[in-house]
Amino acid sequence: MRGFRLFITLMMALTAAIPCRGQSEDDWQDSTRLYREQIELLNKHIDSNQVLQASMRKHLRELVMLKDSLIAANDLYQKELQEKNRLLTEQMNAMQEKERLVAEKEELYRQALTNSTIDKAKWEGELRAKEASIEAKSKEIEYLQKDIDNKEVTLISQREIYINLLTEKEHYRHLVDSLQKRVNSVEIENIRKQEENKYLAQKAKDAEEKAAITLNKKKKVRPIQGIAMRFFRTPDWDIRLTPDHVDPTTGAATYSKVIRNRNAGDIEFDFVTGASVMLWDLTDFFNNPSQKDSTSTRLPEIPRFDQKFNYDLGIYVGFGGTNLFKNFYIGPSFRFVDFFYLTVGVNICEYEMLIDGYSAGQSLETALTLDDITAKSWLVKPFISLSIDLDFLSYIKK
């Protein structure tokens, strides 16, 4: 249940941390920092799981040592039991030998009582020898009994140790079973967290790469769009009938064809798209603190609004209008505050111009048309434009 809540929390944090279109550089950095925090949290959980696994391995080693001790104690107990059995066997043999000697002694007594012709001294000597053998066997039986009693005490002690080891083994077995279950669940959780870790690491890497591509302020070539003001308007030629003379008596009028430019003027705006190639990086020059002069002691210093912006000087090549391949813009460009470009240069464009010998306001012959007096011509005119970085435009919130 705890792992499930952690998973839900991580998923909510991940959802909240996924950058959306239009995020600023600070938002990208916050998202990347959140990814790294989630990865560090998962690494801590993995470390704790590894500590738990190490603890279980320690308990397993202790259980193996306990098993070895139990086996050794069991072997010792079996040896002691075998020794006791051997002593009991020897005691039984000695008692049987004693009983045999007593039977022989009784047989001698009976023979002595029944056979009066046998030498009395001979029988007494044999009886004493039998009594000595019986006494020796009695002492041997006593010693064997003492050894058996000692072995019995040892066996009781060994049995207690063996029972204690069995109890401890059962305890460790239950402990290992519970730890094994925990380790299995931890391994499953560990695998899940490793997969989440890989996912978050990949997301963080993708976010960093995307942020680096989008917010890279030192790119050599940057696509830009903007508005250009060129100092020549595209002519829009027309032929207009203009009355020349009106007869006062009849009211009839004569007309002449006059050339007219319906788009006359000196300035025209055009939407331009192009690329700026950085030639000189001027960031350090513009961000350096200004040298204080004698007036700095009298006038307060105006604080710089931001010293993180980049500046550079490059060359701009672009296209404008609807016919991109007949309307070119080229000239030096100056980038300021990261994403604004000011360009001054020349516009090379194909226009429909009057052929030589004709001008605006001139009267034409009746048979002439616009196709007869106009022709396509390339002109070079100055322009000035203000553009914005396309990478910046793609991340502006709508």
C-alpha positions in Angstrom: 0.0 0.0 0.0 2.9 2.3 0.8 4.5 1.5 -2.5 1.3 2.2 -4.3 0.9 5.6 -2.6 4.5 6.4 -3.5 3.8 5.4 -7.1 0.8 7.7 -7.3 2.8 10.6 -5.8 5.6 10.1 -8.3 3.2 10.0 -11.2 1.5 13.2 -10.0 4.8 14.9 -9.6 5.9 13.6 -13.0 2.7 14.8 -14.6 3.1 18.2 -13.0 6.8 18.3 -14.1 6.2 17.5 -17.8 7.0 20.8 -19.6 4.2 22.2 -21.8 4.6 24.3 -24.8 5.5 27.8 -24.1 7.5 27.3 -20.9 10.3 29.8 -20.2 13.9 29.0 -19.3 13.1 29.0 -15.6 10.2 26.6 -16.1 12.5 24.3 -18.0 15.1 24.4 -15.2 12.3 23.8 -12.6 11.1 20.8 -14.6 14.6 19.4 -15.0 15.3 19.9 -11.3 12.1 18.1 -10.4 13.1 15.2 -12.6 16.4 15.0 -10.8 14.8 15.1 -7.4 12.5 12.3 -8.3 15.5 10.3 -9.5 17.4 10.9 -6.3 14.3 9.8 -4.3 14.1 6.6 -6.3 17.9 6.0 -5.8 17.4 6.4 -2.0 14.6 3.8 -2.0 16.8 1.5 -4.1 19.7 2.0 -1.5 17.3 1.1 1.4 16.2 -2.0 -0.5 19.8 -3.0 -1.0 20.4 -2.5 2.8 17.5 -4.8 3.5 18.9 -7.4 1.1 22.3 -7.2 2.9 20.5 -7.7 6.2 18.8 -10.8 4.9 22.0 -12.1 3.5 23.6 -11.7 7.0 20.7 -13.6 8.6 21.1 -16.3 6.0 24.8 -16.6 6.8 23.9 -16.8 10.5 21.4 -19.5 9.7 24.0 -21.5 7.7 26.4 -21.2 10.6 23.7 -22.3 13.0 23.0 -25.3 10.7 26.6 -26.2 10.7 26.7 -26.0 14.5 23.6 -28.1 14.7 25.1 -30.7 12.5 28.3 -30.7 14.6 26.3 -31.0 17.8 24.2 -33.8 16.3 27.4 -35.7 15.3 28.9 -35.2 18.8 25.6 -36.4 20.3 25.6 -39.5 18.1 29.2 -40.2 19.0 28.4 -39.9 22.7 25.4 -42.1 22.3 27.4 -44.7 20.5 30.1 -44.6 23.3 27.4 -45.1 25.9 26.0 -48.0 24.0 29.5 -49.5 23.8 29.9 -49.1 27.5 26.5 -50.7 28.2 27.5 -53.6 26.0 30.8 -54.0 27.9 28.9 -53.8 31.2 26.4 -56.4 30.1 29.3 -58.7 29.0 31.1 -58.1 32.3 27.9 -58.9 34.2 27.4 -62.1 32.1 31.0 -63.0 32.9 30.4 -62.4 36.6 27.3 -64.5 36.5 29.3 -67.3 34.8 32.0 -67.1 37.5 29.4 -67.2 40.3 27.8 -70.2 38.6 31.2 -71.9 38.4 31.8 -71.1 42.1 28.5 -72.6 43.0 29.3 -75.6 40.9 32.5 -76.0 42.8 30.7 -75.8 46.2 28.3 -78.5 45.0 31.1 -80.7 43.8 33.0 -80.1 47.1 29.9 -81.2 49.1 29.2 -84.2 47.0 32.8 -85.4 46.5 34.5 -85.9 49.8 37.5 -87.6 48.3 38.8 -84.4 46.6 41.5 -82.5 48.4 40.0 -79.8 50.5 42.9 -77.4 49.9 42.6 -77.7 46.2 38.9 -76.7 46.3 39.7 -73.8 48.7 42.3 -72.5 46.3 40.0 -72.7 43.3 37.2 -71.1 45.3 39.5 -68.2 46.3 40.5 -67.7 42.7 36.9 -67.6 41.6 36.1 -65.1 44.3 39.0 -62.9 43.2 37.8 -63.1 39.6 34.3 -62.2 40.7 35.5 -59.3 42.8 37.5 -58.0 39.9 34.5 -58.3 37.6 32.4 -56.4 40.2 34.9 -53.6 40.3 35.0 -53.5 36.5 31.2 -53.4 36.5 31.3 -50.5 39.0 33.8 -48.5 36.8 31.7 -49.2 33.8 28.6 -47.9 35.6 30.4 -44.7 36.6 31.4 -44.2 32.9 27.8 -44.9 31.9 26.6 -42.3 34.4 29.0 -39.7 33.1 28.0 -40.4 29.6 24.4 -40.1 30.6 25.1 -36.6 32.1 26.9 -35.7 28.9 24.1 -37.0 26.7 21.6 -35.0 28.7 23.7 -31.8 28.3 24.1 -32.6 24.6 20.4 -33.3 24.2 19.6 -29.8 25.8 22.0 -28.1 23.4 20.6 -30.0 20.5 17.0 -29.0 21.5 18.1 -25.4 21.9 19.7 -25.5 18.5 16.6 -26.9 17.0 14.5 -24.2 18.6 16.9 -21.5 17.3 16.9 -23.1 13.9 13.1 -23.0 13.8 13.2 -19.3 14.8 15.7 -18.4 12.1 13.7 -20.5 9.6 10.6 -18.4 10.3 12.8 -15.2 10.2 14.3 -16.2 6.9 10.8 -17.0 5.4 9.5 -13.6 6.4 12.7 -11.9 5.1 12.4 -13.9 1.9 8.9 -12.6 1.4 10.1 -9.1 2.1 13.0 -9.5 -0.3 10.7 -10.8 -3.0 8.4 -7.8 -2.6 11.4 -5.5 -2.3 12.9 -6.9 -5.5 9.6 -6.4 -7.3 9.4 -2.8 -6.0 13.1 -2.4 -6.9 12.5 -3.5 -10.5 9.5 -1.2 -10.7 11.5 1.7 -9.3 14.4 1.0 -11.6 12.0 1.2 -14.6 10.6 4.4 -13.2 14.1 5.7 -12.7 15.0 4.9 -16.4 11.8 6.6 -17.5 12.5 9.7 -15.4 16.1 9.8 -16.4 15.1 9.6 -20.1 12.5 12.3 -19.6 15.0 14.5 -17.8 17.6 13.9 -20.6 15.0 14.7 -23.3 14.0 17.8 -21.4 17.6 18.9 -21.0 18.3 18.3 -24.7 15.1 20.1 -25.8 15.9 23.0 -23.4 19.5 23.1 -24.6 18.4 23.2 -28.2 15.6 25.7 -27.6 17.5 28.0 -25.2 21.0 27.7 -26.6 22.1 31.3 -26.7 25.4 30.5 -28.5 24.0 28.9 -31.7 25.8 30.0 -34.8 22.7 29.9 -37.1 19.3 30.9 -35.8 16.0 31.1 -37.9 14.2 34.4 -37.5 11.0 36.1 -38.7 10.0 39.7 -38.7 8.8 42.8 -40.5 11.1 44.6 -43.0 10.7 48.3 -44.0 12.0 48.8 -47.5 12.4 52.2 -49.1 10.6 51.4 -52.3 7.0 50.4 -53.0 5.9 47.7 -55.4 4.4 49.5 -58.4 0.8 48.9 -59.4 0.5 50.2 -62.9 -2.8 51.2 -64.5 -4.0 53.0 -67.5 -6.7 55.6 -66.9 -8.8 57.4 -69.5 -8.5 61.1 -68.8 -10.7 63.7 -70.7 -8.6 66.1 -72.7 -11.2 68.5 -74.4 -15.0 68.9 -74.1 -16.9 70.6 -77.1 -19.2 73.2 -75.5 -21.7 73.0 -78.2 -22.2 69.3 -78.5 -20.8 68.2 -75.0 -18.7 65.6 -76.7 -15.3 64.9 -75.1 -12.0 63.4 -76.2 -10.0 61.2 -73.9 -6.4 60.1 -73.7 -4.8 57.1 -72.0 -2.6 58.1 -69.0 -0.1 55.9 -67.1 -0.9 55.8 -63.4 0.8 54.1 -60.4 -1.8 53.1 -57.8 0.8 52.2 -55.2 3.0 55.2 -55.4 5.2 56.1 -52.4 8.6 55.6 -50.8 8.1 53.1 -47.9 6.6 49.6 -47.9 6.5 46.9 -45.3 7.1 43.2 -46.0 6.9 40.0 -43.9 10.3 38.4 -44.0 11.7 35.0 -43.0 15.4 34.1 -42.9 18.4 33.1 -40.9 21.1 35.0 -39.1 24.6 33.6 -38.9 26.6 34.9 -35.9 30.0 36.3 -36.8 31.1 38.1 -33.6 29.9 37.5 -30.1 29.4 40.9 -28.3 27.9 39.5 -25.1 31.0 40.3 -22.9 31.3 43.8 -24.4 27.7 44.7 -23.5 27.6 43.0 -20.2 30.8 44.5 -18.9 30.2 47.2 -16.2 30.6 50.7 -17.6 33.7 52.7 -16.5 32.9 55.3 -13.9 33.8 58.9 -14.8 33.9 62.0 -12.8 30.1 62.4 -13.0 29.5 59.0 -11.4 30.1 60.6 -8.0 27.3 63.0 -8.6 24.8 61.0 -10.5 23.3 57.7 -9.3 24.2 54.7 -11.3 21.4 53.3 -13.4 21.0 49.6 -12.7 21.2 47.2 -15.6 17.9 45.4 -16.2 19.5 42.1 -17.0 23.1 41.1 -17.5 22.3 37.6 -18.7 21.2 38.7 -22.2 23.4 37.9 -25.3 24.4 40.1 -28.1 26.2 39.4 -31.4 26.8 40.7 -34.8 26.1 38.5 -37.9 25.0 38.3 -41.4 21.3 38.0 -42.3 19.8 36.2 -45.4 16.1 36.1 -45.9 13.1 36.0 -48.2 9.9 38.1 -48.2 6.5 38.4 -49.8 4.6 35.6 -51.5 7.2 34.8 -54.1 10.2 33.9 -52.0 12.5 33.3 -54.9 12.1 36.7 -56.4 12.4 38.8 -53.2 15.7 38.5 -51.3 17.0 40.4 -48.2 20.6 40.5 -47.1 22.6 42.6 -44.7 24.4 42.7 -41.3 22.2 41.9 -38.3 22.6 42.8 -34.7 21.1 40.5 -32.0 20.1 42.0 -28.7 18.4 40.8 -25.5 18.7 37.2 -26.8 16.0 37.0 -29.4 15.6 40.4 -31.1 17.4 41.1 -34.4 17.9 44.5 -36.0 19.0 44.2 -39.7 20.0 46.9 -42.2 20.8 45.9 -45.7 19.6 45.7 -49.3 16.5 44.1 -50.8 16.9 42.5 -54.2 13.5 42.0 -55.7 11.9 41.6 -59.2 9.4 44.3 -60.0 7.2 45.1 -62.9 8.6 48.4 -64.2 7.9 50.8 -67.1 10.3 50.3 -70.0 12.5 53.2 -71.1 10.7 56.1 -72.6 7.6 55.9 -70.4 6.9 57.4 -67.0 3.9 57.8 -64.6 1.5 60.5 -65.8 2.5 60.1 -69.4 -0.2 59.8 -72.1 -0.2 56.8 -74.3 -1.2 56.0 -77.8 -4.6 54.4 -78.2 -3.2 51.1 -79.4 -0.8 50.5 -76.5 -1.6 48.4 -73.4 0.2 47.7 -70.1 2.0 44.6 -71.5 3.5 46.9 -74.2 5.0 49.4 -71.8 6.0 47.2 -68.8 8.7 44.6 -68.2 10.2 42.5 -65.3 13.2 44.2 -63.8 15.5 43.4 -60.7 16.1 46.4 -58.4 18.3 46.8 -55.4 16.8 48.9 -52.6 17.7 49.5 -49.0 15.7 48.1 -46.1 15.6 47.9 -42.3 13.9 45.1 -40.4 13.1 44.0 -36.8 12.9 40.2 -36.3 12.3 37.7 -33.5 13.9 34.3 -33.0 11.6 31.4 -34.2 12.6 29.2 -31.3 11.3 31.8 -28.9 8.1 32.2 -30.9 7.4 28.5 -30.7 7.4 28.6 -26.9 5.2 31.7 -26.3 2.1 30.7 -24.5 -1.0 31.2 -26.5 
